Amino acid sequence: MSRKWQVQEAKARFSEFLEASRVDGPQIVTKRGVETAVLVPIAQWRKLEHAATPDLKELLLAPQARTEQLTPPRAQRPRRTPAPVE
């Protein structure tokens, strides 16, 4: 069960905050009442990290094309207005 911790409380009781993350799962940190960060157990972080970035083998063996991950987006350049023809 995730719990919300104010940043001051998380700093003051970091060991407890860390243990709660390990035992109970992700812990949310708030700053001035706004959810700002999450502390997650390392095993869960590794799963999320792996799911977000497939390796080359997974890309090549995927049934659908995933070329958008292989090439960076092209920059949009402003167009010049042509000079008038006289």
Biotite code that builds the C-alpha atoms (Angstrom):
import biotite.structure as struc

atoms = struc.array([
    struc.Atom([0.000, 0.000, 0.000], chain_id="A", res_id=1, res_name="MET", atom_name="CA", element="C"),
    struc.Atom([1.553, 3.290, -1.027], chain_id="A", res_id=2, res_name="SER", atom_name="CA", element="C"),
    struc.Atom([1.572, 6.138, 1.418], chain_id="A", res_id=3, res_name="ARG", atom_name="CA", element="C"),
    struc.Atom([2.056, 9.860, 0.941], chain_id="A", res_id=4, res_name="LYS", atom_name="CA", element="C"),
    struc.Atom([4.949, 11.498, 2.786], chain_id="A", res_id=5, res_name="TRP", atom_name="CA", element="C"),
    struc.Atom([5.597, 15.207, 3.053], chain_id="A", res_id=6, res_name="GLN", atom_name="CA", element="C"),
    struc.Atom([9.146, 15.984, 1.958], chain_id="A", res_id=7, res_name="VAL", atom_name="CA", element="C"),
    struc.Atom([10.121, 17.147, 5.466], chain_id="A", res_id=8, res_name="GLN", atom_name="CA", element="C"),
    struc.Atom([8.778, 13.930, 6.997], chain_id="A", res_id=9, res_name="GLU", atom_name="CA", element="C"),
    struc.Atom([10.539, 11.762, 4.386], chain_id="A", res_id=10, res_name="ALA", atom_name="CA", element="C"),
    struc.Atom([13.839, 13.546, 5.075], chain_id="A", res_id=11, res_name="LYS", atom_name="CA", element="C"),
    struc.Atom([13.502, 13.359, 8.849], chain_id="A", res_id=12, res_name="ALA", atom_name="CA", element="C"),
    struc.Atom([12.486, 9.676, 8.852], chain_id="A", res_id=13, res_name="ARG", atom_name="CA", element="C"),
    struc.Atom([14.388, 8.438, 5.802], chain_id="A", res_id=14, res_name="PHE", atom_name="CA", element="C"),
    struc.Atom([15.164, 4.976, 7.188], chain_id="A", res_id=15, res_name="SER", atom_name="CA", element="C"),
    struc.Atom([11.473, 4.363, 7.881], chain_id="A", res_id=16, res_name="GLU", atom_name="CA", element="C"),
    struc.Atom([10.570, 5.850, 4.481], chain_id="A", res_id=17, res_name="PHE", atom_name="CA", element="C"),
    struc.Atom([13.044, 3.517, 2.755], chain_id="A", res_id=18, res_name="LEU", atom_name="CA", element="C"),
    struc.Atom([11.830, 0.470, 4.678], chain_id="A", res_id=19, res_name="GLU", atom_name="CA", element="C"),
    struc.Atom([8.190, 1.300, 3.848], chain_id="A", res_id=20, res_name="ALA", atom_name="CA", element="C"),
    struc.Atom([9.129, 1.379, 0.179], chain_id="A", res_id=21, res_name="SER", atom_name="CA", element="C"),
    struc.Atom([10.857, -1.997, 0.443], chain_id="A", res_id=22, res_name="ARG", atom_name="CA", element="C"),
    struc.Atom([8.028, -3.667, 2.380], chain_id="A", res_id=23, res_name="VAL", atom_name="CA", element="C"),
    struc.Atom([4.857, -1.892, 1.210], chain_id="A", res_id=24, res_name="ASP", atom_name="CA", element="C"),
    struc.Atom([5.820, -0.805, -2.303], chain_id="A", res_id=25, res_name="GLY", atom_name="CA", element="C"),
    struc.Atom([6.003, 2.665, -3.869], chain_id="A", res_id=26, res_name="PRO", atom_name="CA", element="C"),
    struc.Atom([5.901, 5.650, -1.513], chain_id="A", res_id=27, res_name="GLN", atom_name="CA", element="C"),
    struc.Atom([4.769, 9.058, -2.784], chain_id="A", res_id=28, res_name="ILE", atom_name="CA", element="C"),
    struc.Atom([6.526, 12.273, -1.745], chain_id="A", res_id=29, res_name="VAL", atom_name="CA", element="C"),
    struc.Atom([4.573, 15.534, -1.681], chain_id="A", res_id=30, res_name="THR", atom_name="CA", element="C"),
    struc.Atom([5.881, 19.075, -1.603], chain_id="A", res_id=31, res_name="LYS", atom_name="CA", element="C"),
    struc.Atom([3.421, 21.740, -0.512], chain_id="A", res_id=32, res_name="ARG", atom_name="CA", element="C"),
    struc.Atom([0.603, 19.227, -1.038], chain_id="A", res_id=33, res_name="GLY", atom_name="CA", element="C"),
    struc.Atom([1.581, 18.402, -4.635], chain_id="A", res_id=34, res_name="VAL", atom_name="CA", element="C"),
    struc.Atom([2.712, 14.867, -5.508], chain_id="A", res_id=35, res_name="GLU", atom_name="CA", element="C"),
    struc.Atom([6.321, 15.362, -6.591], chain_id="A", res_id=36, res_name="THR", atom_name="CA", element="C"),
    struc.Atom([8.230, 12.073, -6.545], chain_id="A", res_id=37, res_name="ALA", atom_name="CA", element="C"),
    struc.Atom([7.942, 8.356, -5.857], chain_id="A", res_id=38, res_name="VAL", atom_name="CA", element="C"),
    struc.Atom([10.353, 6.014, -4.082], chain_id="A", res_id=39, res_name="LEU", atom_name="CA", element="C"),
    struc.Atom([10.053, 2.491, -5.500], chain_id="A", res_id=40, res_name="VAL", atom_name="CA", element="C"),
    struc.Atom([11.865, -0.733, -4.624], chain_id="A", res_id=41, res_name="PRO", atom_name="CA", element="C"),
    struc.Atom([14.845, -1.433, -6.904], chain_id="A", res_id=42, res_name="ILE", atom_name="CA", element="C"),
    struc.Atom([13.316, -4.632, -8.342], chain_id="A", res_id=43, res_name="ALA", atom_name="CA", element="C"),
    struc.Atom([10.232, -2.726, -9.435], chain_id="A", res_id=44, res_name="GLN", atom_name="CA", element="C"),
    struc.Atom([12.398, 0.073, -10.872], chain_id="A", res_id=45, res_name="TRP", atom_name="CA", element="C"),
    struc.Atom([14.414, -2.446, -12.938], chain_id="A", res_id=46, res_name="ARG", atom_name="CA", element="C"),
    struc.Atom([11.174, -3.908, -14.365], chain_id="A", res_id=47, res_name="LYS", atom_name="CA", element="C"),
    struc.Atom([9.900, -0.441, -15.286], chain_id="A", res_id=48, res_name="LEU", atom_name="CA", element="C"),
    struc.Atom([13.243, 0.534, -16.789], chain_id="A", res_id=49, res_name="GLU", atom_name="CA", element="C"),
    struc.Atom([13.415, -2.652, -18.866], chain_id="A", res_id=50, res_name="HIS", atom_name="CA", element="C"),
    struc.Atom([9.817, -2.278, -20.068], chain_id="A", res_id=51, res_name="ALA", atom_name="CA", element="C"),
    struc.Atom([10.445, 1.303, -21.168], chain_id="A", res_id=52, res_name="ALA", atom_name="CA", element="C"),
    struc.Atom([13.557, 0.567, -23.246], chain_id="A", res_id=53, res_name="THR", atom_name="CA", element="C"),
    struc.Atom([13.470, -2.629, -25.290], chain_id="A", res_id=54, res_name="PRO", atom_name="CA", element="C"),
    struc.Atom([16.812, -4.016, -26.385], chain_id="A", res_id=55, res_name="ASP", atom_name="CA", element="C"),
    struc.Atom([17.857, -4.435, -30.023], chain_id="A", res_id=56, res_name="LEU", atom_name="CA", element="C"),
    struc.Atom([16.948, -8.126, -30.072], chain_id="A", res_id=57, res_name="LYS", atom_name="CA", element="C"),
    struc.Atom([13.399, -7.364, -28.924], chain_id="A", res_id=58, res_name="GLU", atom_name="CA", element="C"),
    struc.Atom([13.084, -4.640, -31.558], chain_id="A", res_id=59, res_name="LEU", atom_name="CA", element="C"),
    struc.Atom([14.293, -6.921, -34.350], chain_id="A", res_id=60, res_name="LEU", atom_name="CA", element="C"),
    struc.Atom([12.077, -9.847, -33.316], chain_id="A", res_id=61, res_name="LEU", atom_name="CA", element="C"),
    struc.Atom([8.936, -7.768, -32.766], chain_id="A", res_id=62, res_name="ALA", atom_name="CA", element="C"),
    struc.Atom([6.034, -8.615, -35.106], chain_id="A", res_id=63, res_name="PRO", atom_name="CA", element="C"),
    struc.Atom([5.317, -4.947, -35.818], chain_id="A", res_id=64, res_name="GLN", atom_name="CA", element="C"),
    struc.Atom([7.716, -2.248, -36.972], chain_id="A", res_id=65, res_name="ALA", atom_name="CA", element="C"),
    struc.Atom([9.164, -0.044, -34.235], chain_id="A", res_id=66, res_name="ARG", atom_name="CA", element="C"),
    struc.Atom([11.306, 2.307, -36.262], chain_id="A", res_id=67, res_name="THR", atom_name="CA", element="C"),
    struc.Atom([10.243, 5.369, -34.257], chain_id="A", res_id=68, res_name="GLU", atom_name="CA", element="C"),
    struc.Atom([12.510, 4.185, -31.450], chain_id="A", res_id=69, res_name="GLN", atom_name="CA", element="C"),
    struc.Atom([15.523, 3.787, -33.727], chain_id="A", res_id=70, res_name="LEU", atom_name="CA", element="C"),
    struc.Atom([15.564, 7.239, -35.301], chain_id="A", res_id=71, res_name="THR", atom_name="CA", element="C"),
    struc.Atom([15.357, 10.586, -33.528], chain_id="A", res_id=72, res_name="PRO", atom_name="CA", element="C"),
    struc.Atom([12.572, 12.967, -34.557], chain_id="A", res_id=73, res_name="PRO", atom_name="CA", element="C"),
    struc.Atom([13.469, 15.448, -37.274], chain_id="A", res_id=74, res_name="ARG", atom_name="CA", element="C"),
    struc.Atom([13.632, 19.107, -36.367], chain_id="A", res_id=75, res_name="ALA", atom_name="CA", element="C"),
    struc.Atom([11.085, 21.384, -38.002], chain_id="A", res_id=76, res_name="GLN", atom_name="CA", element="C"),
    struc.Atom([12.833, 24.165, -39.870], chain_id="A", res_id=77, res_name="ARG", atom_name="CA", element="C"),
    struc.Atom([11.122, 27.437, -40.723], chain_id="A", res_id=78, res_name="PRO", atom_name="CA", element="C"),
    struc.Atom([10.464, 27.913, -44.434], chain_id="A", res_id=79, res_name="ARG", atom_name="CA", element="C"),
    struc.Atom([11.713, 30.948, -46.269], chain_id="A", res_id=80, res_name="ARG", atom_name="CA", element="C"),
    struc.Atom([9.317, 32.915, -48.375], chain_id="A", res_id=81, res_name="THR", atom_name="CA", element="C"),
    struc.Atom([10.419, 32.897, -52.005], chain_id="A", res_id=82, res_name="PRO", atom_name="CA", element="C"),
    struc.Atom([11.625, 36.103, -53.600], chain_id="A", res_id=83, res_name="ALA", atom_name="CA", element="C"),
    struc.Atom([9.103, 37.623, -55.995], chain_id="A", res_id=84, res_name="PRO", atom_name="CA", element="C"),
    struc.Atom([9.771, 36.916, -59.675], chain_id="A", res_id=85, res_name="VAL", atom_name="CA", element="C"),
    struc.Atom([9.918, 40.004, -61.833], chain_id="A", res_id=86, res_name="GLU", atom_name="CA", element="C"),
])
